[in-house]
Amino acid sequence: MISPASGAKAPAFSIVIHEKGGTERREVFDTTEVSVGRVQGNHIVLPKGNVSKRHARLLYRDGRFIVTDLNSTNGTYVNRRRIAQATIVREGDRIYVGDFVLRIEPSADSADVPAPDDPARSTARTDSSPASSPSQGAPPRSSHASFPDEAPPRPTSIAIDSATPQMATRGAPDSGDLAAENTDLSDNVAMLVARVAERLGSHDFRRPSDAALEQRVEPLLRELWKVQEKELPGVEGERVIARARAELLELGPIGPLLADNSIAEIGVPRFDRLVVARSGRPFGFESGFSSELALTWALHRLCEQSGVPLRGDDVSVERCLPNGTVLEVSLGGGLPHGSVLVLRRPRRSTLTLDELVRRGTISRAIAVFLQHCIAARLNLLVVGARDGGPETLLGALSIVQAEGAGIWLVDAASPPFSAMARIDPRLAPERLQHAVRVAARVPSARLVADMTSPALALSIVDAIGEGADGVVASRFGVGLGRAFSRLVADLCRYSTSLTPISARELIASSFDIALEVAQQRDGRYRVVRVAEILGSNAQGIEYSDLFTFVADRTAAGGSIEGTFVPTASVAHIAETLRARGIQLEAALFTRPLSR
């Protein structure tokens, strides 16, 4: 028998409970033991006859979650396999109790880190560390700390809905058996879809379905499955029919994912594989579409939703769906496995700099420094990977209280507030350049832009050259050096009058401060560098670090502990701020580190 570790406190985590044919509910815990059963007295009460009075128990021990069946009548299942002994469960694993499906997920504040005692230090506490006091306002710790020691959690599947096919778990126990099961399932789905399409040969499945088609497809699916089941027994019929129905009438396996607002990106590297990202972290699916044809149907239907149908000669596609999701596709051609598809949902972050301090993204000293920079209308450049980190920081900087209204020019994210003025960065280059020029001339306007588009990048630096200030811009790139190099290349490629040297001079003279944000192995975002841009030379853009994040160690639960280190290099920036009426406190850069 396994007993909870007496000295270990569990990180805050959520258990999502989904009842078959019903809705989901979410309960948050930070205890080391959670009991599940039919009667009152359990932490989770599931009032159904096929749930025992004391059905199962979930323990937190040694940085892991473990589920144990308590000799229940109908058994406890993990990923559809009945357990006979204590079994480790990870984020995304499905625990079946009667008519209910449970799964562990990070809580809403999963990325939060307790507010540090000293503003210059940000530390992700281990389980043995004392919790922050209520006066610090620290939110619960991340449940990422609960997964395997010294390593991030392995990708797991996501339980979409009881009516949709369950996806196999990559890297989970018995993944070989599950992969084989999914191969059989996909083969059966492909065969059933082909037979239905053959029967309804006159129908164009590239078009969105209607009620008349649905009435024809449903009985035909069941009729043809009866024949197919006799030929290939041993496969669960309802799962095959459900998947075939989704491919024939809807968007296949990506339909439920699009309906899940917590999923930021969906990737289809080949027709039978899906990868999704939630909070910047990828999760792989073994099961995708049953065939390239089914993926093509879904692609046509998505383009129909965008209002711009897919043409026969299209090789690359970019569309915007009604809800703002961006669809990008590279079609067939020389690709080894056919089309590659990506769906990106616009992110929206209303986090403030103070909240980023509590999450451990920045230190208190960095937050105060950035507030001074915004007040002085310095131009800031945020650099990071395409994982949501730059957008989060961009949003926080855009809502710092300062003179002037923000104007949003970011394609990958929605403005923090719907009332914020917005310019579509996908406008034609001439229209975009004119729109940016006009917006920059609005009194006290503050442009907030993502400079991934070469046309927008040139428009922004041109606007700064004409006197615009208070600009907050971002550029995707891993590290400041690479981001600067790519930005220089973009400007030179877009404007033939620019040379690499002149492009570097243009960028260096446009921005005052650069911030590099990165996602750590524990899933948390950190601003790993704050630097002052000094100028340019033949080798590149010169900058001097003001703050850096130094990782000290990886805690037992996988959390990264580290310190934001001020470099005391403040001479140039202090003079710039002083000239704009802001007195910079030298203590921000000289405060001793706490350990």
Order of alpha helices (4+ residues) and beta strands (2+ residues): beta-beta-beta-beta-beta-beta-beta-beta-beta-beta-beta-alpha-alpha-alpha-alpha-beta-beta-beta-alpha-beta-beta-beta-alpha-alpha-beta-alpha-beta-beta-alpha-beta-alpha-beta-alpha-alpha-beta-beta-beta-beta-alpha-alpha
